[in-house]
């Protein structure tokens, strides 16, 4: 009698993840009367839950005379959902698959954080930022951050941060000093790949210089443009420009100085347009700047 393909799948199939990249199959052969020829072996089939076309096939030779067989499929993605199924085959071809079993590979330590960068670099502080790992390999539970001056182990500082924290302000640093900094993500499986970097703190800051050469132009009933020459940035950068105004009355009595406009996060500005002025009103204007180091500093000379 010529052999044909099996007409029953393997029996009592069990599929179990044994680590983050490997799953183990255990099964019994189909009943002998359904093999329909000489059993040439088994195929272990694994595919991602959301990508059924990406099937991984591992062929297993029959293990006689045991009634239970075991096989492994490795090289899977960590902490990922897969379907697993198996079939028996003869020389003419494959038999039916067993019912797919859904399982997840184990959690593992995460890959490196991305886009490590530094901003707001001052003499005794700086801000470090990063993005979560591309390969999370599990549920990110937090981040560990540590920094030190190379060769000075006693100065090492470490912080454990929440999983929603993607930046941290380092304080208490020493000016003009090179620091080594490292960041790693955490899962229940442990600490992930460390991302290292080095950064030097800045020079001690100074008070920013006052703007000079103030010129008021483009005057309309409700707006005016104030042009100026910026002073020094105090070695930290200008974070805000502030225009103060004082109404000059006909009786020469002077009103109090008030903030009429402020402009943020444009350190290279050399002009501002002042809105919402009162029509046909005489003002005296004065100008101040804020640095990242201190509050508003000395005002420029008033201009009428």
C-alpha positions in Angstrom: 0.0 0.0 0.0 1.5 3.4 -1.0 2.1 5.8 1.8 0.3 9.1 1.9 0.5 12.2 4.1 -0.6 11.8 7.8 -4.2 12.5 8.5 -3.8 13.4 12.2 -1.6 16.0 14.0 0.8 15.2 16.8 -1.0 14.6 20.1 -0.8 16.2 23.6 1.2 19.1 22.3 2.7 21.4 24.9 4.6 24.7 24.1 6.5 26.5 26.8 8.9 29.5 26.8 12.0 28.5 28.6 13.8 31.9 28.3 13.5 35.2 26.4 14.5 33.7 23.0 13.6 30.0 23.1 10.5 27.9 23.4 10.2 24.2 23.9 7.7 21.8 22.3 6.7 18.5 23.8 4.3 16.1 22.0 3.3 12.6 21.3 3.1 11.0 17.8 -0.2 10.8 16.0 -1.9 7.4 16.3 0.0 5.0 14.1 -3.0 4.2 11.9 -3.1 8.0 10.9 0.5 8.3 10.0 -0.2 6.5 6.7 3.4 5.5 6.0 6.9 5.9 7.5 7.1 8.8 9.9 9.9 11.0 8.5 9.8 13.5 11.4 8.1 16.6 12.7 8.1 20.2 11.9 7.9 22.8 14.7 6.1 25.9 13.5 6.4 29.3 15.3 5.2 32.7 14.1 4.6 36.1 15.7 1.1 36.7 16.8 0.7 39.7 14.5 2.7 38.4 11.6 1.4 34.9 10.6 3.4 35.0 7.4 6.7 35.0 9.2 6.8 31.3 10.0 9.9 29.8 11.6 10.2 26.1 10.8 12.4 23.6 12.7 12.6 20.0 11.6 12.9 17.3 14.2 13.9 13.6 13.5 11.7 11.0 15.2 13.1 9.9 18.6 12.3 6.2 18.7 11.2 4.4 20.8 10.1 7.2 23.1 6.4 8.0 23.1 7.1 11.7 23.9 9.2 14.0 21.8 10.9 17.3 22.6 12.3 20.1 20.4 13.4 23.6 20.7 12.9 26.8 18.6 15.5 29.5 19.4 16.4 33.0 18.1 13.0 34.5 18.9 12.4 38.1 19.9 12.4 38.8 23.6 9.2 39.4 25.4 7.2 38.8 22.3 3.9 36.9 21.6 4.1 33.8 19.4 1.9 31.0 18.2 3.4 27.5 18.2 2.2 24.4 16.3 3.6 21.1 15.1 2.9 18.5 12.4 4.1 15.1 11.4 5.3 14.4 7.8 6.0 11.4 5.6 7.7 11.2 2.3 4.6 12.4 0.3 4.2 15.5 2.5 3.0 17.2 5.6 0.1 16.2 7.8 -2.3 18.6 9.5 -1.0 21.1 12.1 -1.9 20.8 15.8 -4.0 23.6 17.2 -1.9 26.8 17.6 -0.9 27.7 21.2 -0.3 31.3 22.1 2.6 32.1 24.4 5.1 34.9 25.3 8.8 34.7 25.5 10.3 35.7 28.8 11.2 39.3 29.8 14.9 40.2 29.5 17.1 43.1 30.3 16.5 46.1 27.9 18.7 47.5 25.2 20.5 50.9 25.4 18.6 54.2 25.9 18.6 56.4 22.8 19.4 60.0 22.1 21.5 60.8 25.2 22.0 64.5 25.2 22.9 67.5 27.5 21.4 70.9 27.8 21.5 73.9 30.2 25.2 73.3 30.8 26.2 75.7 33.5 29.2 75.8 35.9 27.7 73.6 38.7 24.7 72.0 37.0 23.4 70.6 33.7 20.4 68.7 32.4 20.7 65.2 30.8 17.9 63.8 28.6 17.4 60.5 26.8 14.7 58.4 25.0 13.5 55.0 26.0 15.2 52.0 24.5 14.2 50.7 21.1 14.5 47.2 22.4 12.6 47.3 25.6 12.6 43.5 26.0 10.0 43.8 28.7 8.2 46.4 30.7 10.5 49.4 31.6 10.3 49.9 35.4 12.8 52.7 35.7 16.2 54.1 34.8 19.5 54.2 36.7 21.7 57.2 36.2 25.2 57.8 37.7 28.0 60.2 37.2 31.5 60.8 38.5 34.8 62.5 37.8 37.0 59.9 36.1 39.5 58.5 38.6 37.6 59.9 41.7 35.4 56.9 42.8 34.5 58.6 46.1 32.6 61.3 44.1 30.3 58.9 42.3 26.6 59.8 42.5 23.8 57.4 41.5 20.1 58.0 41.0 17.3 55.6 40.4 14.4 57.2 38.5 10.9 56.3 37.5 10.0 54.8 34.1 8.3 58.1 33.1 11.4 60.1 33.8 13.5 60.8 30.7 15.6 63.7 32.0 17.4 64.7 35.1 19.0 67.9 36.5 22.5 67.3 37.9 23.5 69.8 40.6 26.4 70.3 42.9 28.9 69.8 40.1 32.4 71.5 39.9 32.9 74.1 37.3 35.1 73.4 34.2 35.3 69.7 35.1 35.0 66.6 32.9 32.3 64.1 34.1 31.6 60.6 33.0 27.9 59.8 32.9 26.0 56.6 32.3 22.3 55.7 31.9 20.6 52.3 31.7 17.0 51.2 31.6 15.6 48.7 34.0 13.1 45.8 33.7 12.1 43.1 36.1 14.9 41.1 34.6 17.5 43.6 35.6 19.6 46.5 34.4 20.0 46.9 30.6 22.8 47.9 28.3 24.6 51.0 29.7 24.9 54.1 27.5 28.0 56.1 28.5 29.0 59.7 27.7 31.3 62.5 28.9 30.5 66.1 29.5 32.4 69.1 30.8 30.7 71.7 33.0 30.9 75.4 32.1 32.9 78.3 33.4 31.5 80.2 36.4 28.7 82.6 35.1 28.7 86.3 35.3 25.9 88.8 35.4 24.7 89.5 31.9 25.4 92.9 30.4 22.8 95.6 29.9 21.4 96.1 26.4 22.6 99.4 24.8 21.9 101.6 21.8 18.1 101.5 22.3 16.2 102.8 19.3 12.4 103.0 19.2 10.9 102.8 15.7 7.8 101.8 13.7 5.6 103.7 16.1 1.9 103.2 15.6 -1.0 104.0 18.0 -0.8 100.6 19.7 2.6 99.2 18.9 6.3 100.1 18.7 9.5 98.3 17.8 12.4 98.5 20.2 15.8 97.8 18.7 18.9 97.3 20.8 22.5 96.0 21.0 22.6 93.0 23.4 25.2 93.0 26.1 27.2 90.0 27.2 25.3 86.9 28.0 27.1 86.2 31.2 28.5 83.0 29.8 25.2 81.2 30.3 22.9 82.5 27.6 20.0 85.0 27.8 16.7 83.3 28.6 14.3 86.3 28.6 14.1 89.9 27.5 11.9 92.3 29.6 10.5 95.7 28.5 9.3 98.0 31.3 7.3 101.0 30.6 6.3 104.2 32.5 3.6 106.5 31.4 4.6 110.2 31.4 1.7 112.5 32.2 1.1 116.0 31.0 1.6 117.4 34.4 5.1 115.8 34.4 4.1 113.4 37.1 5.5 110.0 36.4 3.5 106.7 36.8 5.0 103.6 38.2 7.2 101.3 36.1 5.4 98.2 34.9 6.3 95.2 32.6 4.7 95.9 29.2 6.3 93.0 27.3 8.6 90.1 27.7 10.1 87.7 25.2 11.3 84.2 26.1 13.8 81.8 24.7 15.3 84.0 22.0 18.8 84.6 23.2 20.0 86.2 19.9 17.3 88.7 19.6 18.2 92.3 18.8 14.6 93.8 18.6 11.2 93.3 20.1 7.8 94.5 19.0 5.8 95.9 22.0 2.1 95.4 21.6 -1.0 96.7 23.4 0.1 100.2 24.0 -2.4 103.0 24.7 -2.9 105.4 21.8 -1.4 108.9 22.0 0.3 108.2 25.3 3.9 109.2 26.1 6.0 106.4 27.5 9.5 106.0 28.9 10.9 102.5 28.1 13.6 100.5 29.8 15.0 97.1 29.0 16.3 94.2 31.0 17.6 90.7 30.3 17.5 87.5 32.3 20.2 84.8 32.0 20.0 81.2 33.0 22.0 82.2 36.0 20.0 84.9 37.7 16.9 87.0 37.7 16.6 90.2 35.6 19.7 92.3 35.8 20.4 96.0 35.4 18.0 97.8 33.2 19.2 99.8 30.2 19.0 103.5 30.2 15.4 104.7 29.7 14.2 106.0 26.4 11.2 108.3 25.9 
